[in-house]
Amino acid sequence: MNRAAYDAIAARWDEARHSFYGREQFYLDTLLAGLPPGATVLDAGCGTGRPMAEYVIARGFRVVGYDQSEGMLALARQRFPGQTWICATLEDCGFDVGGAAGGARYAAAICWDALFHIERSQHEAILRRIRDRLHPGGRLMLTCGGSEHPAFTDTMFGETFFYDSHTPERTLALLDGLGFRPLIAEFMNEPTGGRDKGRYAIVAQLA
């Protein structure tokens, strides 16, 4: 879902999305706080690797990034050739590339502006698989939609994209059921009641 659309806009997206928005750097600093040097971070829905993975790499950590768009991943591989970039849909992958017996174990995970491109019925399973790959006490940074609404489509750079999301309250409840406790939970964009359905940021830690 959205693969062809992201392939089509990869270069334009890369030009536009190269720096942090709002408090994103603070969220990342919270996610990475206390990690051992060289620890591996999962980036589920990594896109071109900017700005999230780029910052993680600059802090001395390794990144394993998953994305469904080969167009976006080509830019990530070109820019950060020393990291691991895998083409896969979040709905189907087990986030287990590069692991020892039992699969990869990540010190932290990012799922930024990716989950709300997937039908909400699959969100809990994706979050569970991410949880299962984290070290005990690992942290997760993610976004979800900011309001109650049915699935919809919208356009970006002339291409059509699918969106669906649980509310922030429901997403926090799912995380609680998976053993996470929130460290940060706040709106990045308040819903307007119109086109902007809102965007909600969460950094949570496995209890």
C-alpha positions in Angstrom: 0.0 0.0 0.0 1.4 3.4 -1.1 4.5 1.7 -2.5 4.1 3.1 -6.1 3.2 6.5 -4.7 6.3 6.7 -2.6 8.5 5.4 -5.4 7.1 8.2 -7.6 7.9 11.0 -5.2 11.2 9.7 -3.7 13.4 12.5 -5.0 10.9 15.2 -4.2 10.4 13.7 -0.7 14.1 13.6 -0.1 14.5 17.3 -1.0 11.6 18.3 1.3 12.2 16.0 4.3 15.8 16.6 5.3 15.4 18.3 8.7 13.5 17.8 11.9 9.9 19.1 12.5 8.8 20.3 15.9 10.3 18.3 18.8 11.5 15.3 16.7 15.1 15.7 17.8 14.0 15.7 21.4 12.0 12.5 20.9 15.0 10.8 19.3 17.3 12.0 22.1 14.8 10.4 24.6 14.7 7.2 22.5 18.5 6.9 22.4 19.3 8.0 26.0 21.4 5.4 27.7 22.0 3.1 24.8 25.4 1.4 24.6 27.8 2.7 21.9 27.2 1.0 18.6 23.8 -0.4 19.6 21.5 -1.3 16.7 18.2 0.6 16.2 15.3 -0.7 14.1 13.7 1.9 11.7 10.4 0.4 10.6 9.3 2.6 7.7 12.7 4.3 7.2 12.0 6.0 3.9 15.2 7.7 2.6 16.8 7.6 6.0 16.5 11.3 6.6 16.2 12.8 9.1 15.6 10.0 11.6 18.2 7.3 10.7 20.7 10.0 9.7 20.6 11.4 13.3 20.8 7.9 14.8 23.9 7.1 12.7 25.6 10.4 13.5 25.2 9.5 17.2 27.3 6.4 16.7 24.6 3.7 16.4 23.8 1.2 13.7 20.5 1.2 11.8 18.5 -1.6 10.2 15.8 0.0 8.1 12.7 -1.5 6.5 10.6 0.2 3.9 8.3 -1.0 1.1 9.6 1.7 -1.4 12.7 0.7 -3.4 12.8 4.3 -4.6 13.2 5.6 -1.1 15.6 2.8 -0.1 17.9 3.5 -3.1 18.5 7.0 -1.6 19.1 5.5 1.9 21.6 3.0 0.5 23.4 5.6 -1.5 23.7 8.0 1.4 24.4 5.5 4.2 26.0 2.5 2.6 27.3 1.1 5.9 23.9 0.4 7.2 21.3 -2.3 6.5 18.3 -1.4 4.3 15.6 -4.0 3.5 12.7 -3.8 1.2 9.6 -5.3 2.9 6.1 -4.3 3.9 5.7 -3.8 7.7 2.6 -5.9 7.5 4.5 -9.0 6.5 8.1 -8.8 7.8 9.4 -10.1 11.1 12.2 -7.5 11.5 14.6 -10.4 12.0 17.4 -9.6 9.5 20.9 -9.8 10.9 20.0 -11.5 14.1 21.5 -14.4 16.0 19.4 -17.4 17.0 15.9 -16.3 17.6 16.2 -13.2 15.4 17.5 -9.7 15.7 17.5 -7.9 19.0 17.3 -4.1 18.8 18.1 -1.7 21.5 15.4 0.7 20.3 12.9 1.0 17.5 11.4 3.8 15.4 8.1 3.6 13.5 7.7 7.2 12.4 4.9 8.4 10.1 4.5 4.8 8.8 1.9 3.1 10.9 -0.9 5.4 9.8 -0.3 4.3 6.2 -1.5 0.8 7.1 -5.0 -0.5 7.9 -5.5 -0.1 11.7 -6.6 -3.7 12.0 -2.9 -4.6 11.5 -1.3 -2.1 13.9 -1.3 -4.3 17.0 0.4 -7.2 15.2 3.1 -4.9 13.8 3.7 -3.3 17.2 3.8 -6.8 18.8 6.5 -8.0 16.3 8.5 -4.9 17.0 8.2 -5.5 20.7 9.3 -9.0 20.3 12.6 -7.8 18.7 13.5 -5.3 21.4 15.9 -5.9 24.2 14.3 -5.8 27.7 13.8 -2.2 28.6 14.0 -1.2 24.9 12.3 2.0 23.7 9.9 2.6 20.8 9.2 6.0 19.1 6.2 6.2 16.9 3.5 8.4 15.5 -0.2 7.7 15.1 -3.2 9.8 13.9 -4.6 12.4 16.2 -8.4 11.8 16.0 -11.2 9.4 15.4 -11.9 9.0 11.6 -12.5 6.4 9.0 -9.7 5.4 6.6 -9.2 8.0 3.9 -6.9 9.0 1.0 -5.1 12.3 0.5 -2.6 13.7 -2.0 1.1 14.6 -1.6 3.3 15.8 -4.5 0.4 14.9 -6.8 0.3 11.3 -5.7 -2.5 9.6 -3.7 -1.8 8.0 -0.3 -3.9 5.8 2.0 -4.2 6.7 5.7 -5.8 4.9 8.6 -5.2 5.1 12.4 -6.4 4.3 15.8 -6.9 7.3 18.1 -4.0 8.3 20.4 -6.0 6.8 23.3 -6.4 3.5 21.6 -2.8 3.4 20.4 -1.6 4.0 24.0 -3.9 1.2 25.2 -2.4 -1.2 22.6 1.1 -0.3 23.8 0.1 -0.8 27.4 -1.2 -4.2 26.6 2.1 -5.0 24.9 4.1 -4.0 28.0 5.1 -0.5 27.1 4.9 2.5 29.4 4.8 6.0 27.8 7.7 8.4 28.4 6.3 11.0 26.0 2.8 11.2 24.6 1.8 14.5 22.9 0.2 16.1 19.9 2.6 17.2 17.1 -0.4 18.5 15.1 -3.8 19.1 16.7 -6.7 17.9 14.5 -8.5 20.7 12.7 -11.7 19.0 12.0 -10.9 19.3 8.3 -8.1 17.9 6.2 -5.6 17.7 9.0 -6.7 14.7 11.2 -3.8 15.4 13.6 -0.6 13.6 14.4 0.4 12.2 17.8 3.9 11.3 19.0 4.8 8.6 21.5 8.1 7.4 23.0 7.5 4.4 25.2 9.7 1.9 27.1 9.2 -1.8 27.7 8.4 -2.2 31.4 
